[in-house]
Amino acid sequence: MAPHYARSSTSLSASPFLATAIAPAIFVVLWATGFIAGKAGLPFAPPLTFLALRFGVVTLLMLAVVALVRAPWPRSWAAVGHIAVVGLLMHGAYLGGVFTSLDRGLPAGLSALIVGIQPLLTATMVGPLLGERVNARQWLGLGLGLAGVAMVLADKLAFDRGTFGAVMLSVLALLGITAGTLYQKRFSAHADMRTGAVIQYAAAGAIMLPLAVSLEQMQVDWTWQFIAALTWLSVVLSLGAVSLLYWLIRHGAAAKVASLFYLVPPFAALFAWLLLGETLGPAALAGMAIAAVGVAMVQRG
């Protein structure tokens, strides 16, 4: 028997412009800022400790929101289990893999490029798992998106610095966010996002905290930079961007939503240029344009 979920009153047909234009654009911009915030906070805390703190903060914030609005909880333990699995994949595996790979010296560009394969990986799986059809135009758009991301990050790749273990951690992140996207679409598409967030972040934190205790010294330098990074990642990314991602998954095809991730590395590079002084060459600018064209082809396919 399929689990029962509290349904959202929001519908795609009620706000097509919001679903097809404004919401994806906001998501890409917010998700890309996570690169800047993570880079700013990691020097002051070990990666697993950083994430354990982030998950704990978000869980408490969402519990307050749930209590304030009296959001409905899942009606069965099976539904709770599905939501927890999404949290372990989307937050635990993805963020844990990215943060630890960067902490081990893997260049951010290489990690982003590995995770950037997600749209292609998702597209190859949506047919047999979800029954979604990816047409030839969308496949071409996915290929262009990957090519654009590679052009943006080409001058940032430094394979001599990456160890096999660090690369595998980024691969873990890739598998986590891909599986999480598909699992959310298949099993938890209609779960209430507020109570769902509590379950997801609590599940991810329940795994991340023991790992931090056993593998790290958990020393945190509480500078204003770290507090600002933790606040931004906890409130804007974990509450705003992730909720928006689940809303997009709920109201759109999985392959279309996944294609948005092609725009994240280019925008992250743009923000790094604006805020951190990192340079963008002609190839990177051309790659941003190609990635945008690829995403447009997927979205309109």
Phi, psi and chi 1 to 4 in degrees:
 res  aa     phi    psi   chi1   chi2   chi3   chi4
   1 MET       -  136.0  179.5  179.6  -64.7      -
   2 ALA   -72.0  140.9      -      -      -      -
   3 PRO   -68.2  153.9   24.8  -33.9      -      -
   4 HIS   -98.4  140.1  -62.1  -76.3      -      -
   5 TYR  -130.5  155.1  -57.9   93.5      -      -
   6 ALA   -73.2  128.2      -      -      -      -
   7 ARG   -92.3  145.7  -65.9 -177.4  178.6  -87.8
   8 SER   -84.0  146.7  170.0      -      -      -
   9 SER   -81.6   -8.8   60.1      -      -      -
  10 THR   -76.7  136.0  -51.9      -      -      -
  11 SER  -131.8  152.8   65.8      -      -      -
  12 LEU   -65.8  -40.4  179.3   62.8      -      -
  13 SER   -69.0  -23.4   58.5      -      -      -
  14 ALA   -74.7  -26.9      -      -      -      -
  15 SER  -144.2   69.1   53.7      -      -      -
  16 PRO   -62.9  -35.7   22.5  -33.7      -      -
  17 PHE   -67.7  -39.4 -178.6   71.1      -      -
  18 LEU   -62.7  -42.5  175.1   64.7      -      -
  19 ALA   -73.0  -33.5      -      -      -      -
  20 THR   -99.2  -16.7   59.7      -      -      -
  21 ALA  -127.1  -63.2      -      -      -      -
  22 ILE   -69.8  -51.0  -62.2  178.6      -      -
  23 ALA   -60.5  -46.9      -      -      -      -
  24 PRO   -61.7  -38.6  -25.5   36.0      -      -
  25 ALA   -64.9  -44.0      -      -      -      -
  26 ILE   -63.3  -41.7  -66.0  174.5      -      -
  27 PHE   -60.9  -47.1  166.5   75.1      -      -
  28 VAL   -60.2  -44.9  168.9      -      -      -
  29 VAL   -63.9  -46.4  171.5      -      -      -
  30 LEU   -65.2  -44.4  -69.6 -179.3      -      -
  31 TRP   -63.8  -36.4 -159.1  -91.8      -      -
  32 ALA   -66.6  -29.6      -      -      -      -
  33 THR   -67.8  -18.4   62.2      -      -      -
  34 GLY   -60.6  -31.4      -      -      -      -
  35 PHE   -61.8  -44.9  168.8   79.2      -      -
  36 ILE   -67.4  -46.4  -55.3  -59.8      -      -
  37 ALA   -65.4  -41.3      -      -      -      -
  38 GLY   -64.0  -42.4      -      -      -      -
  39 LYS   -64.0  -34.2 -170.2  172.7 -177.2  178.3
  40 ALA   -74.1  -30.8      -      -      -      -
  41 GLY   -93.1  -26.9      -      -      -      -
  42 LEU   -61.4  -31.4  -85.8  174.5      -      -
  43 PRO   -63.9  -14.3  -24.8   35.7      -      -
  44 PHE  -108.5   -1.4  -53.9  103.4      -      -
  45 ALA  -159.5  145.7      -      -      -      -
  46 PRO   -61.7  153.3  -18.3   30.4      -      -
  47 PRO   -62.3  -44.3   20.8  -32.4      -      -
  48 LEU   -70.3  -36.1  -59.3 -177.5      -      -
  49 THR   -64.4  -43.2  -58.8      -      -      -
  50 PHE   -56.4  -47.9 -166.6  173.2      -      -
  51 LEU   -69.6  -37.6  -71.5  174.9      -      -
  52 ALA   -61.4  -42.3      -      -      -      -
  53 LEU   -62.7  -44.1  -73.1  170.2      -      -
  54 ARG   -60.9  -47.0  174.8  179.9  175.8  179.4
  55 PHE   -64.9  -37.7  -64.1  155.1      -      -
  56 GLY   -65.3  -43.4      -      -      -      -
  57 VAL   -61.6  -46.0  169.7      -      -      -
  58 VAL   -65.5  -39.9  178.8      -      -      -
  59 THR   -60.1  -44.8  -59.5      -      -      -
  60 LEU   -66.0  -41.2  -67.1  175.8      -      -
  61 LEU   -62.7  -44.4  -70.7  175.2      -      -
  62 MET   -70.6  -31.6  -73.6  -50.3  -57.8      -
  63 LEU   -61.4  -39.7  -84.8  173.6      -      -
  64 ALA   -65.2  -41.0      -      -      -      -
  65 VAL   -64.0  -44.0  171.3      -      -      -
  66 VAL   -62.0  -43.2  167.6      -      -      -
  67 ALA   -65.5  -36.2      -      -      -      -
  68 LEU   -69.6  -44.2 -178.6   64.2      -      -
  69 VAL   -97.5   -4.6  -57.6      -      -      -
  70 ARG    56.6   50.1  -62.2 -178.2  179.2 -180.0
  71 ALA   -66.9  145.8      -      -      -      -
  72 PRO   -76.1  140.4   27.7  -35.0      -      -
  73 TRP   -89.4  160.7  -69.3   90.2      -      -
  74 PRO   -57.1  149.8  -24.1   33.9      -      -
  75 ARG   -88.8   -5.4  -60.6  178.3 -177.6  179.1
  76 SER  -146.5  157.3   69.8      -      -      -
  77 TRP   -68.7  -27.8  -75.5  109.4      -      -
  78 ALA   -62.6  -41.4      -      -      -      -
  79 ALA   -64.2  -40.8      -      -      -      -
  80 VAL   -60.2  -42.6  172.6      -      -      -
  81 GLY   -62.5  -42.0      -      -      -      -
  82 HIS   -62.0  -43.2  -74.1  -49.0      -      -
  83 ILE   -65.5  -39.1  -63.0  170.0      -      -
  84 ALA   -63.8  -38.7      -      -      -      -
  85 VAL   -62.1  -42.6  169.7      -      -      -
  86 VAL   -58.4  -43.0  174.0      -      -      -
  87 GLY   -62.9  -42.1      -      -      -      -
  88 LEU   -63.3  -36.7  -67.0  174.6      -      -
  89 LEU   -79.6  -50.7  -66.4  170.7      -      -
  90 MET   -74.1  -31.3  -64.1  -73.7  -74.9      -
  91 HIS  -108.5  -52.9  -52.3  -51.1      -      -
  92 GLY   -65.2  -58.0      -      -      -      -
  93 ALA   -70.7  -46.3      -      -      -      -
  94 TYR   -66.6  -58.1  169.2   63.9      -      -
  95 LEU   -68.1  -38.7  -69.2  175.2      -      -
  96 GLY   -61.1  -42.6      -      -      -      -
  97 GLY   -64.8  -44.4      -      -      -      -
  98 VAL   -65.8  -49.3  169.0      -      -      -
  99 PHE   -64.6  -42.9  -87.9   50.8      -      -
 100 THR   -72.1  -31.8   50.8      -      -      -
 101 SER   -67.9  -40.4   67.4      -      -      -
 102 LEU   -65.6  -39.5  -65.2  176.9      -      -
 103 ASP   -65.5  -27.8 -173.9   66.1      -      -
 104 ARG   -86.3    6.2  -68.7 -167.2  176.7 -165.7
 105 GLY   100.4    2.1      -      -      -      -
 106 LEU   -68.8  129.8 -167.6   68.1      -      -
 107 PRO   -57.7  141.2  -23.6   33.2      -      -
 108 ALA   -60.0  -34.9      -      -      -      -
 109 GLY   -64.7  -41.0      -      -      -      -
 110 LEU   -68.7  -41.3  179.5   53.8      -      -
 111 SER   -62.4  -43.5  179.6      -      -      -
 112 ALA   -64.0  -37.2      -      -      -      -
 113 LEU   -68.1  -39.3 -174.8   58.6      -      -
 114 ILE   -62.6  -48.5  -66.7  172.0      -      -
 115 VAL   -66.3  -27.4  178.0      -      -      -
 116 GLY   -66.9   -9.3      -      -      -      -
 117 ILE   -74.6  -10.0  -58.1  172.1      -      -
 118 GLN   -51.7  -44.8 -174.5 -132.0   -8.2      -
 119 PRO   -58.3  -41.2  -27.1   36.8      -      -
 120 LEU   -66.6  -41.7  -81.3  175.4      -      -
 121 LEU   -64.2  -41.3 -174.2   58.5      -      -
 122 THR   -63.8  -43.8  -59.7      -      -      -
 123 ALA   -62.8  -33.0      -      -      -      -
 124 THR   -74.0  -15.9   60.6      -      -      -
 125 MET  -107.8  -17.9  -60.9  174.1   69.0      -
 126 VAL   -67.1  -28.7  -68.4      -      -      -
 127 GLY   -64.2  -61.9      -      -      -      -
 128 PRO   -68.2  -28.0   21.1  -32.0      -      -
 129 LEU   -92.4  -39.3  -66.1  180.0      -      -
 130 LEU  -116.2   -8.1  -58.9 -179.3      -      -
 131 GLY    75.3   15.4      -      -      -      -
 132 GLU   -85.4  144.5  -64.0 -180.0    9.4      -
 133 ARG  -103.8  130.1  178.7  175.3  175.3  -90.6
 134 VAL  -108.0  114.4 -178.6      -      -      -
 135 ASN   -84.7  176.5   60.3   35.4      -      -
 136 ALA   -62.1  -39.2      -      -      -      -
 137 ARG   -63.4  -40.2  178.6  177.0  177.3  176.4
 138 GLN   -68.2  -39.6  -70.8  176.1  -53.2      -
 139 TRP   -60.4  -41.0  -82.1  113.8      -      -
 140 LEU   -63.2  -41.8  178.1   58.3      -      -
 141 GLY   -62.9  -39.5      -      -      -      -
 142 LEU   -63.7  -41.0  -71.8  164.3      -      -
 143 GLY   -64.7  -42.1      -      -      -      -
 144 LEU   -63.3  -39.4  -75.6  176.0      -      -
 145 GLY   -61.3  -44.4      -      -      -      -
 146 LEU   -64.0  -40.5 -178.6   60.8      -      -
 147 ALA   -63.3  -40.4      -      -      -      -
 148 GLY   -64.4  -42.1      -      -      -      -
 149 VAL   -62.1  -42.2  169.7      -      -      -
 150 ALA   -61.8  -38.5      -      -      -      -
 151 MET   -66.2  -40.1  -69.2  175.8   65.1      -
 152 VAL   -63.0  -39.8  171.9      -      -      -
 153 LEU   -97.5    0.1  -59.1  173.7      -      -
 154 ALA   -57.5  -41.6      -      -      -      -
 155 ASP   -79.1   -3.4   60.5  -19.3      -      -
 156 LYS  -101.7   -9.7  -62.5  179.3 -179.4  -64.3
 157 LEU   -75.6  132.8  -58.8 -175.7      -      -
 158 ALA  -139.6   82.8      -      -      -      -
 159 PHE   -63.3  -24.5  -69.7   94.9      -      -
 160 ASP   -67.5  -19.7   55.9  -40.0      -      -
 161 ARG   -89.3  -18.4  -66.9 -179.7   55.3 -163.1
 162 GLY   -88.6  128.6      -      -      -      -
 163 THR   -91.3  163.9   64.2      -      -      -
 164 PHE   -60.7  -41.9  177.5   78.4      -      -
 165 GLY   -62.3  -41.1      -      -      -      -
 166 ALA   -66.5  -39.7      -      -      -      -
 167 VAL   -63.0  -42.2  170.4      -      -      -
 168 MET   -64.7  -31.1  -72.0  -60.7   99.9      -
 169 LEU   -66.5  -38.8  -73.3  167.9      -      -
 170 SER   -68.5  -35.0  -76.5      -      -      -
 171 VAL   -63.7  -39.4  172.0      -      -      -
 172 LEU   -59.0  -42.5  170.9   64.7      -      -
 173 ALA   -61.6  -42.7      -      -      -      -
 174 LEU   -59.3  -48.7  164.7   64.8      -      -
 175 LEU   -65.0  -36.5  -63.2  176.3      -      -
 176 GLY   -65.1  -48.1      -      -      -      -
 177 ILE   -73.5  -31.0 -163.9  167.4      -      -
 178 THR   -67.8  -49.3  -58.1      -      -      -
 179 ALA   -63.6  -38.1      -      -      -      -
 180 GLY   -63.9  -40.8      -      -      -      -
 181 THR   -61.8  -46.5  -61.1      -      -      -
 182 LEU   -68.4  -41.3  -64.4  170.1      -      -
 183 TYR   -65.9  -41.7 -160.4   94.4      -      -
 184 GLN   -60.7  -43.6  164.1   76.5    6.3      -
 185 LYS   -66.0  -35.8 -178.0   70.8  174.9  177.9
 186 ARG   -83.9  -40.9  175.7   64.5  178.5   84.7
 187 PHE  -115.9  -21.0  -65.1  105.8      -      -
 188 SER  -131.8   28.6  -59.4      -      -      -
 189 ALA   -64.9  -26.5      -      -      -      -
 190 HIS  -112.6   15.0  -61.2  -67.4      -      -
 191 ALA   -70.1  145.9      -      -      -      -
 192 ASP   -63.2  126.6 -174.6  -86.2      -      -
 193 MET   -70.1  -23.9  -69.9 -175.0  -69.3      -
 194 ARG   -77.1  -54.3  -63.1  157.0  -62.8 -173.1
 195 THR   -69.1  -31.3   52.8      -      -      -
 196 GLY   -60.7  -39.5      -      -      -      -
 197 ALA   -64.0  -39.0      -      -      -      -
 198 VAL   -59.6  -47.5  174.2      -      -      -
 199 ILE   -64.7  -44.0  -62.0  169.5      -      -
 200 GLN   -63.4  -50.0  -70.6  164.7   14.3      -
 201 TYR   -71.8  -32.4  -74.7  108.0      -      -
 202 ALA   -65.7  -40.9      -      -      -      -
 203 ALA   -65.1  -44.2      -      -      -      -
 204 ALA   -64.8  -40.5      -      -      -      -
 205 GLY   -66.8  -34.8      -      -      -      -
 206 ALA   -64.7  -25.4      -      -      -      -
 207 ILE   -88.7  -40.7  -65.1  -63.3      -      -
 208 MET   -70.9  -38.1 -159.6   61.5   62.2      -
 209 LEU   -63.5  -49.0 -178.4   58.2      -      -
 210 PRO   -61.1  -35.8  -22.5   33.4      -      -
 211 LEU   -64.6  -41.1  -71.7  174.9      -      -
 212 ALA   -65.6  -40.8      -      -      -      -
 213 VAL   -63.7  -40.5  171.0      -      -      -
 214 SER   -84.1  -26.3   60.5      -      -      -
 215 LEU  -109.9  -16.1  -60.5  176.2      -      -
 216 GLU  -129.8  164.1  -60.0  174.5  -12.2      -
 217 GLN   -85.3   -9.7  -64.9 -177.7  -11.7      -
 218 MET    58.7   36.0  -59.6 -171.2   70.8      -
 219 GLN   -88.0  125.3  -66.1 -179.2  -11.9      -
 220 VAL  -119.8  130.6  178.5      -      -      -
 221 ASP   -96.0  103.7 -172.3    1.8      -      -
 222 TRP   -79.9   63.9  -68.4   93.5      -      -
 223 THR   -80.8  166.8   64.1      -      -      -
 224 TRP   -66.4  -28.8   70.6  -94.1      -      -
 225 GLN   -65.0  -42.7  -66.5   98.7  -35.8      -
 226 PHE   -68.0  -42.5  176.2   76.6      -      -
 227 ILE   -61.7  -42.0  -65.2  174.2      -      -
 228 ALA   -64.1  -42.4      -      -      -      -
 229 ALA   -65.1  -43.9      -      -      -      -
 230 LEU   -63.0  -41.9  179.0   62.0      -      -
 231 THR   -64.0  -45.5  -58.3      -      -      -
 232 TRP   -63.3  -46.5 -177.3  -93.0      -      -
 233 LEU   -66.4  -35.6  -69.9  171.4      -      -
 234 SER   -75.7  -44.1  -60.2      -      -      -
 235 VAL   -88.8  -56.3  177.7      -      -      -
 236 VAL   -75.1  -46.3  178.5      -      -      -
 237 LEU   -79.8  -56.1  -92.5  -65.3      -      -
 238 SER   -70.5  -33.4  -66.9      -      -      -
 239 LEU   -92.3  -51.9  -63.1 -174.6      -      -
 240 GLY   -75.0  -60.7      -      -      -      -
 241 ALA   -67.7  -42.2      -      -      -      -
 242 VAL   -67.3  -40.6  172.1      -      -      -
 243 SER   -61.6  -39.8  -64.1      -      -      -
 244 LEU   -66.0  -37.7 -170.8   55.7      -      -
 245 LEU   -61.2  -45.6  171.8   61.5      -      -
 246 TYR   -65.5  -35.4  -69.0  153.0      -      -
 247 TRP   -64.0  -41.2 -172.9   89.6      -      -
 248 LEU   -66.2  -41.9  -71.1  167.9      -      -
 249 ILE   -61.4  -40.3  -67.5  173.1      -      -
 250 ARG   -65.0  -35.2  177.5  179.1  -60.8  178.6
 251 HIS  -108.3   10.2  -65.9   93.5      -      -
 252 GLY  -146.4  166.2      -      -      -      -
 253 ALA   -67.8  144.7      -      -      -      -
 254 ALA   -61.1  -41.2      -      -      -      -
 255 ALA   -63.8  -37.9      -      -      -      -
 256 LYS   -66.2  -43.8  -72.5 -174.4  176.2 -177.6
 257 VAL   -64.3  -42.8  174.9      -      -      -
 258 ALA   -61.9  -33.1      -      -      -      -
 259 SER   -62.8  -23.3   70.2      -      -      -
 260 LEU   -61.6  -26.9  -64.2  174.3      -      -
 261 PHE   -67.2  -17.1  -76.1   89.0      -      -
 262 TYR   -63.6  -29.0  -84.3  145.7      -      -
 263 LEU   -83.2  -14.2  -66.5  178.8      -      -
 264 VAL   -67.0  -51.4  172.6      -      -      -
 265 PRO   -58.7  -42.9  -24.9   36.1      -      -
 266 PRO   -60.6  -42.4  -26.1   35.5      -      -
 267 PHE   -68.8  -35.8  -89.9   85.3      -      -
 268 ALA   -61.8  -41.2      -      -      -      -
 269 ALA   -64.3  -37.4      -      -      -      -
 270 LEU   -64.8  -45.1  176.9   62.0      -      -
 271 PHE   -64.3  -37.5  -68.3  147.5      -      -
 272 ALA   -64.1  -35.2      -      -      -      -
 273 TRP   -67.3  -42.2  172.0   62.6      -      -
 274 LEU   -72.7  -40.8  -67.9  172.9      -      -
 275 LEU  -100.6  -29.8  -58.9  175.2      -      -
 276 LEU  -114.1   -1.4  -56.6  176.8      -      -
 277 GLY    78.8   10.9      -      -      -      -
 278 GLU   -74.0  145.7  -62.6 -176.7    3.6      -
 279 THR   -89.3  153.3   58.9      -      -      -
 280 LEU  -123.9  115.8  -76.9  174.5      -      -
 281 GLY   -85.7  176.4      -      -      -      -
 282 PRO   -57.6  -39.5  -24.2   34.2      -      -
 283 ALA   -63.9  -38.3      -      -      -      -
 284 ALA   -66.1  -42.4      -      -      -      -
 285 LEU   -64.0  -41.5  -65.7  174.0      -      -
 286 ALA   -64.1  -39.0      -      -      -      -
 287 GLY   -63.6  -37.5      -      -      -      -
 288 MET   -60.7  -42.9  -68.4  176.0   66.8      -
 289 ALA   -65.7  -42.2      -      -      -      -
 290 ILE   -64.9  -41.7  -68.6  174.4      -      -
 291 ALA   -62.0  -40.0      -      -      -      -
 292 ALA   -63.6  -41.3      -      -      -      -
 293 VAL   -63.8  -42.2  170.9      -      -      -
 294 GLY   -61.5  -43.7      -      -      -      -
 295 VAL   -63.8  -40.8  170.8      -      -      -
 296 ALA   -60.7  -39.3      -      -      -      -
 297 MET   -64.6  -40.5  -67.4  178.0   65.8      -
 298 VAL   -67.1  -44.3  176.1      -      -      -
 299 GLN   -64.7  -35.6  -64.7  -65.2  -44.4      -
 300 ARG   -91.9   -6.9  -63.9 -172.8  179.7 -173.2
 301 GLY   -69.5      -      -      -      -      -
